[in-house]
Amino acid sequence: MNATVELARELIGRPSVTPEDAGCQTRIAERLASKGFQPEWLPSNGVTNLWLRRGRQEPLFCFLGHTDVVPSGPESAWDHPPFQPIVEDGYLFGRGAADMKGSVAAFVVAAERFVEAFPEHRGSIALLLTSDEEGPAVDGTRHVVKHLTQRGDAIEYCLVGEPSSQDRLGDEYKVGRRGSLTGFLTVHGEQGHVAYPHLADNPVHRATAALAELIATEWDQGDADFPPTSFQIVNLQAGTGADNVIPGNLEVVFNFRYAPAVSAELLQQRVSNLLEGHGLSHTLRWRHSGGPFATRSGALIQAVEAAVTERTGCRPRRSTSGGTSDGRFMGPTGAEIVELGPLNATIHKANERVAVADLETLEALYFDILHRLLAQ
Ligand SMILES: [Zn+2]
């Protein structure tokens, strides 16, 4: 059996639900240590993080991935037990097959093959693996990147193995992601008897016009790579449960997915101005879970597009869609970042799977990309 498929099976067999790693990274460290990669463990609050590097020169190329997986959900929804990998009808089944133990296995085998073929390659090759991508993502990639930045390890090229493909392997890859900003708004009123509204102050009535204006606002127009910024209310709560009480407060939670055309600070300012303009008595708290990042040009994009076009016969589409990824922690370092991985159709679902042929092609693509950037 193909080495990538073999390793992916081994990793799937380890039930590493976030923040568990279940020995996946130890296994990878052992394999790559024998190929000249230096393992460095950077655990944080129960999260397992591994930095593996071969070479001291620049440019530094980094494969970024995670060994944790989301829970399987009820096993009865699966045709096979989620942590007992099985190959059937040309597919490898199991939790993490596509997100993203398949890609991690392809990284490892491509790196092994590359350093065997080019032991004197230029630059350095690294793998950054975490067991905290699917969870809070506080003690994983963010922690490692902070550590690397502090000691001056500058990553030039970063390839994230998240499942980026839609219908065919390599039909789409990501050159950035939008930022995510959440607002927690409380509109204050005064509780009272519904029959005596003049003795109360209804925060729902007060807030309605402001919320309608927030919903109707055009925040920016996006750009060639990014759709316009979106504003969505995700939670709205008021009331005591009784039909004769005017509520005292209205709680609203909303989220921006924003493009680089605006900044988190600008969005916060515009929301505050709008609420002030409506004269709302309110409190507002923010959570910024990641800024946008975008790689518009450069050697990594060229290498990815050339490798995919040559191997699959089709030029990949550039995309910035989807939620955030761990690429957001790499973004501020100035690295060129792309995400290229298998089909995303079954990720986080029951019967998650990846085509065996796609895993083999993915390994070849990763090898080709290393070859284009680092072969002597
Ligand atoms: Zn993932």
Boltz pocket constraint, residues with backbone or C-beta under 6 A from the ligand:
constraints:
  - pocket:
      binder: B
      contacts: [[A, 66], [A, 99], [A, 100], [A, 133], [A, 162], [A, 163]]
      max_distance: 6.0
